[in-house]
Amino acid sequence: MNERKNIAVLIGFVLSVSLIASVFTAMFIVNNYGQAHMQTLGEIFHRVIEKQPEAENAILETLKEYKFSPEISANENILSLHGYKQADLFPTAKTYISVFILAGFGIGCTLFLSTLIFWHRKVISRIQSLTTYLEKVNSGDSDVLFQVGEDDFSKFQDEIYKTVTMLYQTRDTALKAKNNFAENLYNIAHQIKTPITSISLSVQIMRENPSPKYLDQIQGQLSKLTHLEEALLLLSRIDAGTLPLEIKTVDVYTVLMLAADNLQELLAKSNVSVDIPELGEMSIQADLNWTMETIINLLKNCMEHTPSGGAIHCSYEQNPIYTQIKIWDTGAGFAKEDIPHLFERFYRGQNAPHGGIGIGLSLSKAIIESQNGTISAKNLSDGGACFEIRFYSH
């Protein structure tokens, strides 16, 4: 739209200048033609009076009475009857006409060339700015491409900027993925190293002093490796988007009770109770088994940080936008510096239990987010750690 407006303004300017030039040219032509007319008639009358002085008064009287009439025919024009033509009386007329034609042509060509040069310089300037920008991008300088104006060229400029921005984002994503991959490899190697070292030591001791207790230690470390393997496979399936989810209507109270039932043995051993009130019929669209697995992880985390005789509390509420589930304990809560990293893979907080691999909360987060949900953690004002899950309706 702005480009068309600029073109219209430019055309209007050129036409205005051309019109003004034409008016002045016409005025100049008329003025010179009148002067030439006066000079020719004056010269003719002067010569007539020189030869016949008595005709001066008659000539002057005739001029006073004369009125121009364009309808005089060639038969009534005495000059035409005697064979005179315009070129005989006004020999410079053709010269004036040629000069004026050349002048008009010159003005038109000048305006056209000026316009062409203006647009050419504008295009060259825009191309140079894009070239400079791309050179900076090529050298690693992520400079900003400033918009000069709205025109057809700016659309091309916008597309270049969008492409470069997308390439930067792709590069940053690739670098982040590379760094995450390297960090995950390091964490996986560390998680594998600990049980393997323990198994190796147990085997060496058994060679010198065979005892069933070392077999139990080996079995425990193998179970830890198996758990790590299963967790890593699950994460890889979530990352690849291949985790099978059977989305259906799930009752919130039911999924909380099923998760608590799966932990009854551990809860009894830790002397920790779980309070799940029945707050009315509320449902979510989710996969029952994987959602239950997520809540088991959260309940287990709360249980590990709740002192003997303490309790874990659950509540839930629903509005037109989302369904929220809260799970909190009566323990000491999270360390403040741990809260921003709780859901990072292989992160172990200050109060993490011995033997954990730091992957449970990251798994819970990945499963919830794959079902159009979010999860967060915080400390309660009166003590204790709290997890909040939201399943969105749309």
NORTA-V37172 format. One record per backbone hydrogen bond with DSSP energy under -1.0 kcal/mol. CO is the residue of the C=O (numbers start at 1). NH is the residue of the N-H. Records with the same first field share a line. If there is no record, write none. Layout:
# NORTA-V37172
CO->NH + NH
This chain:
# NORTA-V37172
1->5
2->6
3->7
4->8
5->9
6->10
7->11
8->12
9->13
10->14
11->15
12->16
13->17
14->18
15->19
16->20
17->21
18->22
19->23
20->24
21->25
22->26
23->27
24->28
25->29
26->30
27->31
28->32
29->33
30->34
31->35
32->36
33->37
34->38
35->39
36->40
37->41
38->42
39->43
40->44
41->45
42->46
43->47
44->48
45->49
46->50
47->51
48->52
52->55
53->56
55->59
56->60
57->61
58->62
59->63
60->64
61->65
62->66
69->72
73->77
77->81
78->82
79->84
80->83
85->89
86->90
90->93
92->96
93->97
94->98
95->99
96->100
97->101
98->102
99->103
100->104
101->105
102->106
103->107
104->108
105->109
106->110
107->111
108->112
109->113
110->114
111->115
112->116
113->117
114->118
115->119
116->120
117->121
118->122
119->123
120->124
121->125
122->126
123->127
124->128
125->129
126->130
127->131
128->132
129->133
130->134
131->135
132->136
133->137
134->138
135->139
136->141
137->140
141->143
152->156
153->157
154->158
155->159
156->160
157->161
158->162
159->163
160->164
161->165
162->166
163->167
164->168
165->169
166->170
167->171
168->172
169->173
170->174
171->175
172->176
173->177
174->178
175->179
176->180
177->181
178->182
179->183
180->184
181->185
182->186
183->187
184->188
185->189
186->190
187->191
188->192
189->193
190->194
192->196
193->197
194->198
195->199
196->200
197->201
198->202
199->203
200->204
201->205
202->206
203->207
205->209
211->214
212->216
213->217
214->218
215->219
216->220
217->221
218->222
219->223
220->224
221->225
222->226
223->227
224->228
225->229
226->230
227->231
228->232
229->233
230->234
231->235
232->236
233->237
234->238
235->239
236->240
237->242
245->247
248->286
250->284
251->255
252->256
253->257
254->258
255->259
256->260
257->261
258->262
260->263
261->264
263->267
264->268
265->269
266->270
267->272
271->309
273->312
275->314
282->252
284->250
286->248
287->291
288->292
289->293
290->294
291->295
292->296
293->297
294->298
295->299
296->300
297->301
298->302
299->303
300->304
303->306
307->310
310->273
312->275
313->328
315->326
317->324
321->393
322->319
323->391
324->317
325->389
326->315
327->387
328->313
335->338 + 339
338->341
339->342
341->344
344->347
349->352
353->356
358->346
359->363
360->364
361->365
362->366
363->367
364->368
365->369
366->370
368->371
369->372
372->392
374->390
376->388
378->386
380->383
384->380
385->329
386->378
387->327
388->376
389->325
390->374
391->323
